[in-house]
Amino acid sequence: MKNIFNNVYLKDVVGRNHIQNADELDILLDILASSIGANLKYYFTDVGIRNAKLNFRQQEPAHIMENIVYNELLLRGCNVDVGIIDVFDADQKGKRIHKQLEVDFLANRGSQRYYIQVAYDIATEEKQIQELKSLRSISDSLKKIVIVNGSLKPWRNEEGFVIMGMKYFLLNADSLEFRWDFRLWDNMFFAQ
């Protein structure tokens, strides 16, 4: 992977664009590869090449998951933006303060729009509060999806958020369209 990156991508870009200082470009690429999913949103089209470029350092699973979800949304024909949610809260003195919360992605495909939060783990109440806070602050009725690590089949929580595992999301092209069949609910809970 390193050889592909150095001999194909980097060498080709430097040669075609007559870049004089390839070392500075290499440093810039290291910085961008190190910041996937943090600060400004930068993602690599090929996560394997990103990992090889960094000598397989910085293996933050949550950021890598976010990068993979971003790439998959693009493959599915979505226009993808970062969702910024303006909220007003009170500080310790009761003074009203303005905050901005982030939803990982606002994905648009045709007339369909989705808020998507990528969370490596929401097993504890503390992680659920942290990861779902931005989705809870959205008052519109667009579909809200949480993608977690693993192969969890999709389900809808009491707030109406669809929660599914990364494996399910990637292997099911229509996973964003998950709908709970209430007949299953009736059969599971009221058939006794």
Steps between C-alpha positions, in 0.01 A plus 500: 500500500785739581662428165171559319459830680857619445556373147157547351310772681768728640747468212221556247366811677849648543590432137178622340486818707873576493513521880843617610488405868359148522609472865255773604223327308585176679478675839165655404368158404610360838309780674187436295524124554534558875189713523223286351177552691642786718546875462391590148359189334750332269451145379710265293346320206714197583538438874764232435725749326435749781609240754809407300595867463502529879687169547182360657517747791196687623250220468206681662213261425229768529671731251570217258136390525391857424729508195356171373139616550578823313643304205201264497252789500678648198490160325126488563456831319455724802610860531663512842548794737590534865187583700534796735222544755455832682375455857450734790581382849555653842836526667556442874375851579185454294622726221381397154788383279521399137660166408553317177470124495614284214327213328758301307308512173198652336451281194273597211398267220222627278212595726634289788697662784665327795687606810770241566708469816791253505581368847745224572317407818182611676485218755507727806252770590784754505599414139136511389459848646820617333435346158126569475492854640517667161226277353279572801537873433353476149131583487421407140364165390785384277625147558770478766740206472775385736763261362693306764784250485402140433228314316196614698179469301310828479247593762321818597546634852229674705603838352452376144871479411599206282804326647694249289837332488768602255499158337124517438531853360775402257351170383143621443467759225156605628603524867420873515140415418450267797141503622377319806219261420246549781347161422820350640451707813142371537613140450785535753312672782126455461464143377507351850 
